[in-house]
């Protein structure tokens, strides 16, 4: 008798979903099988997962019947939505509703929902320290997911809420060290000196999700707030410099200056970092590294992540 439990993984060809699928597939003793959802089953990423043993299923959040069909017969799921695919909190909320309805209809026994804090619980919209975006949000990609938590609860879906944070992978390209006019490599962030920024290896989202699924009932209804390290901007820069073999300094950019830069989603990114900074005690305080390593002993620190990834950093 085959008692392997099928875990549906959304975003399976992306960073988070791909990491969850690979973590499950890499553990032959997990008791889980992967059903990887993708809009394009013919993609190279889907092919790689199929070679590792995943069942590849075509599904699209904007074609709800395909999602319901993909969830049928599954035990549980790792669910994630990609705000950055469209940049709209309203669309992300629509996608979350589809996932909730499909999980409820399929009677899933355990959902791990990759989410984030709703910043409005700490920063009301009438607080004028940062501009309101998209009509009703401080940080739309945080707030839409945080608001979505209540949809899972209201539908009675057995859920673990896995709060993520800033990805160490941001230092590979977007926030990689760039050479200043004086020739010194510089990490530039809209983040205040001395504040702690929680970071995580994106692959640890999947590894922690697997640990939560294996933990079963004790994690149902619980919130697990994830991080692999808590460091200041200067500490990130120093460690990057050690890994690269050349000094790297940290340069703090005022939030309002960053908001006015001609780069995509500048306001969203500035608000996000301001939330990290203004509420660092609450945000970092919710991420207990000792407890997290009890759940996922393989959780990577920034040093451990650098040891594997320093050669991939696109120094400018």
Secondary structure, DSSP 8 states (H G I E B T S, - for coil): ----EEEEETTTTSHHHHHHHHHHHT-TTS-EEEEEEES-TTSHHHHHHHHHT-EEEE-BTTBHHHHHHHHTT-SEEEE---GGGT--HHHHHHHHHHHHHHHHHHT-SEEEEEE---GGGTS-TT-TTS--BTTTBSSHHHHHHHHHHHHHHHTT--EEEEE--EEGGGGTTTT--EE-TTS-EEEEES--TT--EEEE-THHHHHHHHHHHHHGGGGTT-EEE--SEEE-HHHHHHHHHHHHTS-EEEEE--HHHHHTSSSTTHHHHHHHHHHHHHTHHHHHHT--HHHHHHH-TT---HHHHHHHHGGG----
